[in-house]
Amino acid sequence: MSVLKIKDSQGNWIPLSTMRGRQGNGIANCILNNDYTLTITFTDGNSYTTPIIRGEKGEKGDKGNTGNSGGPPIPVSTAAAMTDTN
């Protein structure tokens, strides 16, 4: 097994897996707003709303090839829910 190492300022080789940086700030939530901006809420409670992220409407593309008809519809359960596993 290979171990990735980095040389410190004293010339010592240190396994990268043992190095730890400062605690960072994570993203707690991200919402696409009705005006096509994103509001990002960080784990420290601060938030940032981006400028509009949606571009201008483009030109209509070429017509694609006809696909096959596929099979019967697959029922989708409305009882399913997403859960946070953290």
CNS distance restraints for C-alpha pairs under 8 A (distance, minus, plus):
assign (resid   3 and name CA) (resid  15 and name CA) 6.57 0.50 0.50
assign (resid   3 and name CA) (resid  16 and name CA) 7.85 0.50 0.50
assign (resid   4 and name CA) (resid  15 and name CA) 5.89 0.50 0.50
assign (resid   4 and name CA) (resid  16 and name CA) 5.75 0.50 0.50
assign (resid   4 and name CA) (resid  17 and name CA) 7.68 0.50 0.50
assign (resid   5 and name CA) (resid  13 and name CA) 5.92 0.50 0.50
assign (resid   5 and name CA) (resid  14 and name CA) 5.20 0.50 0.50
assign (resid   5 and name CA) (resid  15 and name CA) 4.22 0.50 0.50
assign (resid   5 and name CA) (resid  16 and name CA) 5.06 0.50 0.50
assign (resid   6 and name CA) (resid  13 and name CA) 5.49 0.50 0.50
assign (resid   6 and name CA) (resid  14 and name CA) 5.38 0.50 0.50
assign (resid   6 and name CA) (resid  15 and name CA) 6.45 0.50 0.50
assign (resid   6 and name CA) (resid  16 and name CA) 6.15 0.50 0.50
assign (resid   7 and name CA) (resid  11 and name CA) 5.59 0.50 0.50
assign (resid   7 and name CA) (resid  12 and name CA) 5.39 0.50 0.50
assign (resid   7 and name CA) (resid  13 and name CA) 4.46 0.50 0.50
assign (resid   7 and name CA) (resid  14 and name CA) 6.24 0.50 0.50
assign (resid   8 and name CA) (resid  12 and name CA) 5.42 0.50 0.50
assign (resid   8 and name CA) (resid  13 and name CA) 6.47 0.50 0.50
assign (resid   8 and name CA) (resid  14 and name CA) 7.13 0.50 0.50
assign (resid  14 and name CA) (resid  18 and name CA) 7.45 0.50 0.50
assign (resid  14 and name CA) (resid  19 and name CA) 7.85 0.50 0.50
assign (resid  15 and name CA) (resid  19 and name CA) 7.25 0.50 0.50
assign (resid  25 and name CA) (resid  42 and name CA) 6.72 0.50 0.50
assign (resid  25 and name CA) (resid  43 and name CA) 6.08 0.50 0.50
assign (resid  25 and name CA) (resid  44 and name CA) 6.61 0.50 0.50
assign (resid  26 and name CA) (resid  42 and name CA) 5.61 0.50 0.50
assign (resid  26 and name CA) (resid  43 and name CA) 5.24 0.50 0.50
assign (resid  26 and name CA) (resid  44 and name CA) 7.78 0.50 0.50
assign (resid  27 and name CA) (resid  40 and name CA) 6.96 0.50 0.50
assign (resid  27 and name CA) (resid  41 and name CA) 6.02 0.50 0.50
assign (resid  27 and name CA) (resid  42 and name CA) 4.33 0.50 0.50
assign (resid  27 and name CA) (resid  43 and name CA) 5.63 0.50 0.50
assign (resid  28 and name CA) (resid  40 and name CA) 7.75 0.50 0.50
assign (resid  28 and name CA) (resid  41 and name CA) 5.57 0.50 0.50
assign (resid  28 and name CA) (resid  42 and name CA) 5.05 0.50 0.50
assign (resid  28 and name CA) (resid  43 and name CA) 5.08 0.50 0.50
assign (resid  29 and name CA) (resid  40 and name CA) 5.88 0.50 0.50
assign (resid  29 and name CA) (resid  41 and name CA) 5.05 0.50 0.50
assign (resid  29 and name CA) (resid  42 and name CA) 6.89 0.50 0.50
assign (resid  30 and name CA) (resid  38 and name CA) 6.71 0.50 0.50
assign (resid  30 and name CA) (resid  39 and name CA) 5.66 0.50 0.50
assign (resid  30 and name CA) (resid  40 and name CA) 4.43 0.50 0.50
assign (resid  30 and name CA) (resid  41 and name CA) 6.19 0.50 0.50
assign (resid  31 and name CA) (resid  38 and name CA) 5.54 0.50 0.50
assign (resid  31 and name CA) (resid  39 and name CA) 5.22 0.50 0.50
assign (resid  31 and name CA) (resid  40 and name CA) 6.57 0.50 0.50
assign (resid  32 and name CA) (resid  36 and name CA) 6.20 0.50 0.50
assign (resid  32 and name CA) (resid  37 and name CA) 5.98 0.50 0.50
assign (resid  32 and name CA) (resid  38 and name CA) 4.65 0.50 0.50
assign (resid  32 and name CA) (resid  39 and name CA) 6.62 0.50 0.50
assign (resid  33 and name CA) (resid  37 and name CA) 5.36 0.50 0.50
assign (resid  33 and name CA) (resid  38 and name CA) 5.92 0.50 0.50
assign (resid  33 and name CA) (resid  39 and name CA) 7.13 0.50 0.50
assign (resid  35 and name CA) (resid  52 and name CA) 7.04 0.50 0.50
assign (resid  36 and name CA) (resid  52 and name CA) 5.26 0.50 0.50
assign (resid  36 and name CA) (resid  53 and name CA) 5.87 0.50 0.50
assign (resid  36 and name CA) (resid  54 and name CA) 5.93 0.50 0.50
assign (resid  37 and name CA) (resid  49 and name CA) 6.50 0.50 0.50
assign (resid  37 and name CA) (resid  50 and name CA) 5.45 0.50 0.50
assign (resid  37 and name CA) (resid  51 and name CA) 5.66 0.50 0.50
assign (resid  37 and name CA) (resid  52 and name CA) 4.51 0.50 0.50
assign (resid  37 and name CA) (resid  53 and name CA) 5.76 0.50 0.50
assign (resid  37 and name CA) (resid  54 and name CA) 7.91 0.50 0.50
assign (resid  38 and name CA) (resid  49 and name CA) 5.45 0.50 0.50
assign (resid  38 and name CA) (resid  50 and name CA) 5.32 0.50 0.50
assign (resid  38 and name CA) (resid  51 and name CA) 7.65 0.50 0.50
assign (resid  38 and name CA) (resid  52 and name CA) 7.67 0.50 0.50
assign (resid  38 and name CA) (resid  53 and name CA) 7.52 0.50 0.50
assign (resid  39 and name CA) (resid  47 and name CA) 6.78 0.50 0.50
assign (resid  39 and name CA) (resid  48 and name CA) 5.60 0.50 0.50
assign (resid  39 and name CA) (resid  49 and name CA) 4.20 0.50 0.50
assign (resid  39 and name CA) (resid  50 and name CA) 6.50 0.50 0.50
assign (resid  40 and name CA) (resid  47 and name CA) 5.43 0.50 0.50
assign (resid  40 and name CA) (resid  48 and name CA) 5.25 0.50 0.50
assign (resid  40 and name CA) (resid  49 and name CA) 6.25 0.50 0.50
assign (resid  41 and name CA) (resid  45 and name CA) 6.54 0.50 0.50
assign (resid  41 and name CA) (resid  46 and name CA) 5.99 0.50 0.50
assign (resid  41 and name CA) (resid  47 and name CA) 4.20 0.50 0.50
assign (resid  41 and name CA) (resid  48 and name CA) 6.58 0.50 0.50
assign (resid  42 and name CA) (resid  46 and name CA) 5.47 0.50 0.50
assign (resid  42 and name CA) (resid  47 and name CA) 5.82 0.50 0.50
